[in-house]
Structure formats: C-alpha cells, structure tokens
C-alpha cells in the first residue's frame, strides 16, 4: 500500500523542487526534501504514473534535431519579418486535426509547435489543434503549416514508440475566423 503511494519519480521531482526552493544543495536539504516528499505523497497520493510509451533513442535524437532546425529557421523568418520594410505581417488561425489520441503526444506536439517562432497554439481540444501562424494568408500556406504540425506529431509518435500514421494521409487545415 505504501509502495503504491510513494513512487520514485514523484519523490525525485518533489525533492528537486524542495532543493530549488532552499537554493542550496546540502545533504540536510536533500534528505529533508526526500522526507517531505514521502510525507506529501503519503498524505496526498498521486495516481500511478503510466505513460504506456517506449522511447526510441534514435527517433528522440531525430525529433530533437528537427526541433532545433525548426527553431533556427523560425527564428530567422520572424527576425526578417521584424526588420523588413513594409507593413507589419498579418497572420491566420489554422485548425489542424491531429491523428493521435495519447494526451502526452498531443501535449508534446503542441509544446514543440508553440516553441517554434512564428506559431502559437491557441487551443488543443481532443484531436483538434488551433494555432496562430504569422505571415500565413492563403489556403496553401495554411496547409503547409498543418503539414509541419503533422510532421512534428509523427516524429513525436515515432520517438514515443507509437505507430505513426502514413505521411500520405490527407492534410486538412482550415482558417478559423
């Protein structure tokens, strides 16, 4: 019963938070963090952490590499939009239908999408992701944004050990007004 309530990962995370709050890494602070973490988990038990995913190390590296590339390209594009002459760029809200039902995969996909400059996830309800993309005006550009989001979702699914949908599945993106 106690073993079900006190899990290693939450104890470690709570201990890290406790140590960060104290601002020092001393044996007394770390041991105190472990004791407080165990007490908190005994009084306020968490549900069992089961992700049901098996990370694939090579696919995780591919995901990280693609993320860094997208960060660099997005940063350059937004920087150019900021300094170029002419009127300020507009944008568009795009709705994309994701393929995965797993909450963690959808959350990671939306976080990666938001962290890339030029896109911000506005809403994620079920499989429907709504995002704002800067300097996107035509249906072709909206479809391109949707393809990029679905590529990211496929990479996250593959890195998580889930079967990713075929890349040839039709992409649906629509402007949200």
C-alpha positions as CSV (number, residue, x, y, z in Angstrom):
1,X,0.0,0.0,0.0
2,X,2.8,2.5,0.9
3,X,4.7,1.3,-2.1
4,X,1.8,2.2,-4.4
5,X,1.5,5.7,-2.9
6,X,5.2,6.6,-2.8
7,X,6.7,6.3,-6.3
8,X,10.3,7.1,-7.2
9,X,9.8,9.6,-10.0
10,X,7.4,11.9,-7.9
11,X,9.8,11.7,-4.9
12,X,12.7,12.8,-7.1
13,X,10.8,15.6,-8.7
14,X,9.4,16.9,-5.4
15,X,12.9,16.7,-3.9
16,X,14.3,18.7,-6.8
17,X,11.6,21.4,-6.2
18,X,12.4,21.3,-2.5
19,X,16.1,21.8,-3.1
20,X,15.5,24.6,-5.6
21,X,13.3,26.4,-3.0
22,X,16.0,26.2,-0.5
23,X,18.6,27.4,-3.0
24,X,21.3,25.1,-1.8
25,X,22.3,21.5,-2.3
26,X,23.4,20.2,1.0
27,X,22.9,16.7,2.5
28,X,20.5,18.1,5.0
29,X,18.4,19.9,2.4
30,X,18.3,16.8,0.1
31,X,17.4,14.4,2.9
32,X,14.8,16.9,4.2
33,X,13.4,17.1,0.7
34,X,13.1,13.3,0.4
35,X,11.4,13.1,3.8
36,X,8.9,15.9,2.9
37,X,8.3,14.4,-0.5
38,X,7.4,11.0,1.1
39,X,5.2,12.6,3.6
40,X,3.4,14.7,1.0
41,X,2.8,11.6,-1.2
42,X,1.5,9.6,1.8
43,X,-1.0,12.3,2.7
44,X,-1.8,13.3,-0.9
45,X,-1.4,10.2,-3.0
46,X,-0.9,10.6,-6.8
47,X,-2.4,8.2,-9.3
48,X,0.1,5.7,-10.7
49,X,2.3,7.2,-13.5
50,X,1.9,5.0,-16.5
51,X,2.8,6.5,-19.9
52,X,2.5,3.4,-21.9
53,X,5.3,4.6,-24.2
54,X,8.6,3.2,-25.1
55,X,11.1,5.9,-26.1
56,X,13.2,5.1,-29.1
57,X,16.6,6.8,-28.6
58,X,17.4,7.3,-32.3
59,X,14.0,8.7,-33.0
60,X,14.3,11.1,-30.0
61,X,17.5,12.4,-31.5
62,X,15.9,12.9,-34.8
63,X,13.0,14.7,-33.1
64,X,15.4,17.0,-31.2
65,X,17.4,17.7,-34.4
66,X,14.3,18.6,-36.3
67,X,13.2,20.8,-33.4
68,X,16.5,22.7,-33.3
69,X,16.3,23.1,-37.1
70,X,12.8,24.4,-36.9
71,X,13.8,26.8,-34.1
72,X,16.6,28.2,-36.2
73,X,14.5,28.6,-39.4
74,X,11.6,30.0,-37.5
75,X,13.8,32.5,-35.7
76,X,15.4,33.7,-38.9
77,X,11.9,34.1,-40.5
78,X,10.5,36.0,-37.6
79,X,13.6,38.2,-37.4
80,X,13.3,39.0,-41.1
81,X,9.6,39.9,-40.7
82,X,10.6,42.2,-37.8
83,X,13.2,44.2,-39.7
84,X,11.9,44.1,-43.3
85,X,10.5,47.3,-44.8
86,X,6.7,47.5,-45.4
87,X,3.6,46.9,-43.4
88,X,3.6,44.5,-40.4
89,X,2.9,40.9,-41.3
90,X,-0.5,39.5,-40.6
91,X,-1.4,36.1,-39.6
92,X,-4.0,33.4,-39.6
93,X,-5.6,31.0,-37.2
94,X,-5.3,27.5,-38.5
95,X,-7.2,24.4,-37.3
96,X,-5.4,21.0,-37.7
97,X,-6.8,17.6,-37.0
98,X,-4.2,15.5,-35.2
99,X,-4.0,11.7,-35.5
100,X,-3.0,10.6,-32.0
101,X,-5.3,10.1,-29.0
102,X,-2.4,9.9,-26.5
103,X,-2.5,13.0,-24.3
104,X,1.2,13.1,-23.8
105,X,1.9,13.0,-27.5
106,X,-0.6,15.8,-28.2
107,X,0.8,17.9,-25.4
108,X,4.4,17.5,-26.6
109,X,3.4,18.2,-30.2
110,X,1.6,21.4,-29.1
111,X,4.5,22.5,-26.9
112,X,7.0,22.0,-29.8
113,X,4.7,23.9,-32.1
114,X,4.4,26.8,-29.7
115,X,8.1,26.9,-29.0
116,X,9.0,27.4,-32.7
117,X,8.9,31.1,-33.5
118,X,6.0,32.1,-35.8
119,X,3.4,29.7,-34.4
120,X,1.4,29.8,-31.2
121,X,-1.1,27.1,-30.2
122,X,-4.3,28.8,-29.1
123,X,-6.4,25.7,-28.2
124,X,-6.0,22.0,-28.1
125,X,-9.3,20.1,-27.6
126,X,-9.3,16.4,-28.3
127,X,-7.5,15.9,-31.6
128,X,-8.2,19.5,-32.8
129,X,-5.4,21.9,-32.5
130,X,-6.0,25.6,-33.3
131,X,-2.9,27.7,-33.8
132,X,-2.0,31.2,-34.9
133,X,0.7,31.4,-37.6
134,X,2.4,34.6,-38.6
135,X,2.6,35.7,-42.2
136,X,0.1,33.0,-43.4
137,X,-2.6,34.2,-45.7
138,X,-3.5,31.6,-48.3
139,X,-5.0,28.1,-48.2
140,X,-1.7,26.7,-49.5
141,X,0.2,28.4,-46.7
142,X,-2.3,27.1,-44.1
143,X,-2.0,23.6,-45.5
144,X,1.8,24.0,-45.2
145,X,1.5,24.9,-41.5
146,X,-0.8,21.9,-41.0
147,X,1.7,19.6,-42.7
148,X,4.5,20.9,-40.5
149,X,2.4,20.2,-37.3
150,X,1.5,16.7,-38.5
151,X,5.2,16.0,-39.3
152,X,6.0,17.1,-35.8
153,X,3.3,14.8,-34.4
154,X,4.6,11.9,-36.5
155,X,8.1,12.4,-35.1
156,X,6.8,12.6,-31.5
157,X,4.8,9.4,-32.0
158,X,7.8,7.6,-33.5
159,X,10.1,8.8,-30.7
160,X,7.5,7.6,-28.2
161,X,7.3,4.2,-29.6
162,X,3.8,4.6,-31.1
163,X,2.9,3.7,-34.6
164,X,2.8,6.9,-36.6
165,X,0.3,7.4,-39.4
166,X,1.4,7.3,-43.0
167,X,2.8,10.5,-44.3
168,X,0.5,10.3,-47.3
169,X,-2.7,10.8,-45.3
170,X,-4.6,13.8,-46.4
171,X,-3.9,17.0,-44.6
172,X,-6.9,19.1,-43.5
173,X,-6.4,22.7,-42.4
174,X,-8.9,25.4,-42.3
175,X,-8.9,29.1,-41.4
176,X,-10.6,29.9,-38.1
177,X,-12.5,33.1,-38.2
